[in-house]
């Protein structure tokens, strides 16, 4: 029976990390290949996958952090994934803000242009 | 697309003034506002920005004739609608733009005094204020509290001098239009615009006007939105103090 005081990373968790990493990597690359995901935004996800891969490769990172903060290593592991998720969500908010700003300018431009077209048509008829 | 200053000097004898009326579902009141504008300020051109109305606002305006109408394809919010008018005014070479509500609350009779005050110089924006002298306008209790807090915040940010920071009855010159055509909040823009102008080195002053009660339709600020309004505008004003405005340096 595994003991809860155990600090060394368990091999089954390490396998799990690698599995998740490759599922993530495969999904992202396939989405880019099919054109559903732009490379620009895929980079964030690839960085997350790279981070996850590093953690799988050097579990000492997790164990070191766990010892430093007096957490169990699983807590640290999920904490890291959570931090990645937060970074991704924040970047989406930034992208969204930029898009909504562009959308507003475009909408105003369309309205002004369609008014200009109306004026031109009126002048031609009259 | 701005027309050049020399071109403007050639074709202009007097100042050209545009009245910008943002309208969202104002079919009941827009006609009377336009009629009273024609009566009190016949020299001013009128532009209605239909902010994606779902009623017959656009139809009513078209039937009036002699009024320019720009229709946004969907509702963008009062700030974006007004900003569309600013862009229009700049491109058409107007010297002054006056912002006026479509609900009949703004005293159109006093619109000329806003413009006169602006033309005297010394200010880039003139605000028609409801509080400078005693007027008939009495806002609700919750609105008073919220507005007085925000007003204090704005005055701290701009070094004081404006009592009615949320009045949407304003006249602006081209310098102010240029700044606000680039940076204007999409909702509840009035208070923040003061801070943006201040940071751009422009000056706003206010003169007293009498506000009327609404003639129809419903207020754009519903009680449920009051909390969002307070927090959003307060945050924006604080950030405006340190915000990086890319266009401001090097502008005339």
Interface residues (C-beta under 8 A of the other chain):
Chain A: X104 X107 X108 X110 X111 X112 X114 X115
Chain B: X49 X68 X69 X70 X71 X72 X73 X74 X76 X80 X83 X84 X87 X88 X91 X186
